[in-house]
Amino acid sequence: MLSPATVGRVTQVALRRSTAAARGALRPQSWWNETLGPVAVRSGVVTLSPPRLRDAEQWCAARLANQQRLEMAFPAETSDWAAGQTPLVWTQRCIELRAAARRGLAYPYVIRLDGVVAGEYGIDAVDPETGTGEQSGWVAAAARGSAVAKAATLLGVLRAFTGPDPLRRIVGPNAVDSPAPGILLKNIGYQREIVLTGLRDTSAGRKDHEVWVVHNNAAVRQQLRDQLKALNLPS
């Protein structure tokens, strides 16, 4: 049987979580709904923009063009992966992402290269109690190796670390057999903290993932700004 003190602590934690959720519902966040960038890299101009319903056609085209790379990391609910990349699916996803963002539980963005959809970057599963969010994303094959992913990550992390209700840390899980994203995170300033066995389902079964973490402090924010400035080519 729990002691009165323990019951009190549990009640306080539950109350704080309920209050945070209610605050997001009663006072919707709107500051996230802005375009970030631009950052000029050698392959074009990178921006992050909030997801829009009108992105459906370009999103579907980008996903289908990169099916071979994406279907393992982002398995569909049905056996036909391509059938899940439709305007209706994007519409549902867009509505859910924007609703989570308004509650302060996500930072969803579409990566654009010269104005065309070239991927996604997002921080979701935000825990208001701990100030922790989990990042994920993908970049079209045509934009890989050209600093697009790095520019998008820097823009997204800086926004999450400098907004009105800044996150304290961001977690970036990465499959152990896909080293490139881990190298990118390390170069940006993430630290690898642990490897979790069978963390995620993929089309090839459950896979082990490295867990990379970046913490929000003045030194890290300055490092991110410096990297973004160095990345941005002169016009």
N, C-alpha and C positions, 0 to 999 in steps of 0.2 A: 504494500500500500504506500502511495506517495505521501511524503510529508507535506504539511501546509506550505513550507518554504519552496519546495520543488513545484508544487501546483501553482504557486504564485509566479515563479519564473517562467513556467510553460505558458501560463496565461498571458504574461507580458509579451513574450515572443509572438504568440498568435495574434495578439492585439496589434503589435507593430506591423506585422505582415498584412493584416486586414486593412489597417490604416493606409499603408503604402498603396495597396491595390485600389482602395476607394479614392485616394487622392488622384491617382491616374485617371480614374473614371470620371470624377467630378471636374477636374481641371486638366483637360486634354492638352498634351504637348503639341506645339506647332512649330517650334524652332528647328526641328529636324527637317522640315519640308522645304529645304533650300538646296540648290545645286552647289556642289563643292568643286573647287578648281577655278580656272583651268590649269593644267600642268602640261607643258610642251615637252614631249619625248621624241626620239628620232622617228617613230612610226606615225606620229600625229599628236593631236591635242586630246588629253584625257580629262574627263569630268565625271563626277558622280552625281546622279540625279535621283530624286525619289521615284519609286515605281509608279507608272501611270498606266491606265487602261489602254491608252493608245500605243503603248510599247508592244502590244501583243504580237503584231506581225513580225517585227524585227526580232523579238525574243524567240519566237518559234523558229525562225530561220536560223538564228545563231545556235540554238540548241540542237536542231536536226543536223546542221553542218558539222557539229562536234560530237555527234552521238558516240562514236567509238571511244572517245576520251571520257565522256561524261557518264555514260550509263553504268559504269562500274561504281563510281563514287556516289552517284545520285540515282539509286535504283528506283524503278517505277513500281507502282502498286500492282500492275498487271504484267503479264509476260511480254507484251508488246510495248517496249519502251517508247518507240516513236509515236505511238498512239496517245501517249500521255503528254506530248508537247503540242498542245493545241491552244487556240485563243481562249477557250473556255477555262482550261486549266490555269492559264496566266491570269485571267480575270479573277478567279477564285483566290489564287495566290496573292495577287496584288491587293485585293480587299483585305485579306487576313494580315498581310504585312503592314499596311497602312493603319489598320485598327490597333495592332500591337504597338506601332510607333506612337500613335496618339496617346496610348496609356503609359508611354515611357518604358516599354518593355523590349524595344527593338530599334535598330538603326539600319533600315533597309535602303539599299541603293542599287541602281543600274549603272554599270560601267559603260561609258560612251567613249568611243575613239572617233574623233572628227564628227561627232554628233550621231554616230551609228552605234546601236547596242553591240557591245563586245564582251559582255559578261555581267556578273553580279558580284557585289561585295556587301556583306551584311554582318551585323552583330545582333544576335538575338538571345533568347533565353535569359534576359537580364533579370538578375535577382536584386530587387531594391534593397533588401536587408544587408547584403554583403557588397553591393556595388560591383558585381561581377557579370560580365557578358561573354558570350561565346561567338567567335567569328567563323565565317565560312565564305566561300566564294568560288568562282570559276572565271576563266578568261578564255576567249576563243583562241584556237590554235594559231590563227593568223597574227594574233597580237602577242603571242608568247615570246619571251626572250628580248622584249623591246622596252622594258621598264614599265609597261602598262600595269602589271599586277602590283609592282612596288609602289607606283604612284597612287593607285587606288587604295592600297592598304594604309599608306601614310595619311592620306586624306581622311579615310574613315576612322582611324585610330585617334588622330588629332581632334576630330569633331567629337568623338565620344569622351575624350579626356578634357575637353575645354568647354563643353556645353553648360547650360544652366544647372544641370544635375549630373556632374561628371562621374563617369565610372571610376572605380578604384583599380580595377585590373581587367584585362581581356585574356581569355583562354583561346588557344588555337590548336585543336586536335589535328593531327596529320598522320595519315597511314604510313607505316614504317617502310613499305615497299614503294613509296612515292617520295623520294628525297628532295625534289626540287622545291616544293613549298616550304619544307623545313629549313632549307638553306636560305630562302628568302626571309623567313621569320627571324632566323639567327642574325642575318645581316642588318635587319631593321632594329633589333635590340631585344627580341624575345629570348627567354631562357627556357631550355628544355628541362622540365621538372620531373617527369615520370613517363614510363611506357605502360599503357594499360592493355591487358590481354583481351582480345575479342571485343573491343569497345563498340564497333560499329558494324552494321549489316551492309554488305555490298553485293553486287551481282555475283561475286565469286565466293560468297560466304562471309562470315564474321572475320574482321581483321584487327590486328594489333595497331594501336595508335600511339604516337608520341604526343605528349601534352606540353605545348609551348605556352608560356605566360609572359605578359608584359605588365608592369605595375606603373601606376600613374604617380609621377613625382616631377618636380621642377626640372631635374637633370634629364629625365627621359623625354619630357615634352620639348625641351630645347634641342635634344639630339634628333627628334623626329622633324622638327622645323628645319634644322640644318640639312638633314638628308633631303627633304623636299625642295629646299632652295637649290641644293647642288644638282638635283635631278632635273630641274626645270631649265630647259635650254633657252638661251637668249633669242628673242624674236628678231 
